[in-house]
Amino acid sequence: MSNKKQLLILDDLGISQDDFEKTAKKDNLPFDIVWDENLAEREKVKGIITIKTKIDQSFLEKFPDVNVIAVAFTGFDCVDLALCKKNRIAVYNVPSYSTNSVAELAVGLAISMLREIPSGDKIIRSGKWSLKPGKELSGKTVGILGTGSIGLLVAKYFKTFGCKIVGWSRTEKETFKELGDYIPDINEFFSTPDIVSIHLPLNSSTKGMIGEDELANMKPSAFLINTARGALIDEAALTKTLTNNKIAGAALDVFEKEPIDPNHPLLQLDNVILTPHIAYKTEEALKRRAKVTIENLINFTKNNKTNQVN
């Protein structure tokens, strides 16, 4: 190992180590890369890449000379930002690497629910053929909860399919208003769409935001899609709502606890589509994520604060 400063990578980045190192070398990343915490040299580790591994006081005590943390993810709640700020540790994230991927899955899940694609697959595999009529996406009102970059692209996609768009967000954007109308009252928002697609960040003000009251305001014929974060929804309330058929169905890519408990009651319901947190997970998105993470670390060495979150 050289005397160069070390970059410790804590989580699987979704691409091969060889591909990541080739990209890092091509971009002249000024670190020796270490993939195993046990092989890292305490005083040489100056940078860390994480996705979900928590970076807190106990972790940083092991590597006291870290001065940059690159979160290879859109969110950064795995990092104690206050602690990093106190210790003058810069934290970067990758805010938009998977925008296309998430938006495409949201639309795909909507069509899967309306046309009952999973049920059709099960029927034909069981030797049967008949499936009740589905519903067209065209003409439906779609509510976009959270109109950041992903929510905006989802709105554009649904608009292309001939949907009417409404939205709710704490900050209204003119670009969204070109596609649809904001509904400032959250209760009215939930009562309006045929499909609600969630695209909020997870923070102290949004955690558990969708609970019994919000779900009760939805149309009995409405569908709910969550490709954002599981903890945005009160999962017990949603399970009760779906069990009692108070809404038509839901499609969930994210959950309060991941992986989902194999005994979770959601797994017993036939009016919900479940996917294992794959919205971000495309080959193209993971390559972009690695590339931007490397760029963030290079930016840090040049005092460029693009994508810096503290």
Secondary structure as GFF3:
##gff-version 3
##sequence-region A 1 310
A	DSSP	beta_strand	6	9	.	.	.	ID=ss1
A	DSSP	alpha_helix	17	26	.	.	.	ID=ss2
A	DSSP	beta_strand	32	34	.	.	.	ID=ss3
A	DSSP	three_ten_helix	37	39	.	.	.	ID=ss4
A	DSSP	beta_strand	45	50	.	.	.	ID=ss5
A	DSSP	alpha_helix	57	62	.	.	.	ID=ss6
A	DSSP	beta_strand	68	71	.	.	.	ID=ss7
A	DSSP	alpha_helix	81	86	.	.	.	ID=ss8
A	DSSP	beta_strand	90	92	.	.	.	ID=ss9
A	DSSP	alpha_helix	99	114	.	.	.	ID=ss10
A	DSSP	alpha_helix	117	125	.	.	.	ID=ss11
A	DSSP	beta_strand	141	145	.	.	.	ID=ss12
A	DSSP	alpha_helix	149	160	.	.	.	ID=ss13
A	DSSP	beta_strand	164	168	.	.	.	ID=ss14
A	DSSP	alpha_helix	174	177	.	.	.	ID=ss15
A	DSSP	beta_strand	181	182	.	.	.	ID=ss16
A	DSSP	alpha_helix	186	191	.	.	.	ID=ss17
A	DSSP	beta_strand	195	198	.	.	.	ID=ss18
A	DSSP	alpha_helix	212	217	.	.	.	ID=ss19
A	DSSP	beta_strand	223	226	.	.	.	ID=ss20
A	DSSP	three_ten_helix	230	232	.	.	.	ID=ss21
A	DSSP	alpha_helix	235	243	.	.	.	ID=ss22
A	DSSP	beta_strand	249	252	.	.	.	ID=ss23
A	DSSP	three_ten_helix	265	268	.	.	.	ID=ss24
A	DSSP	beta_strand	272	274	.	.	.	ID=ss25
A	DSSP	alpha_helix	283	301	.	.	.	ID=ss26
###
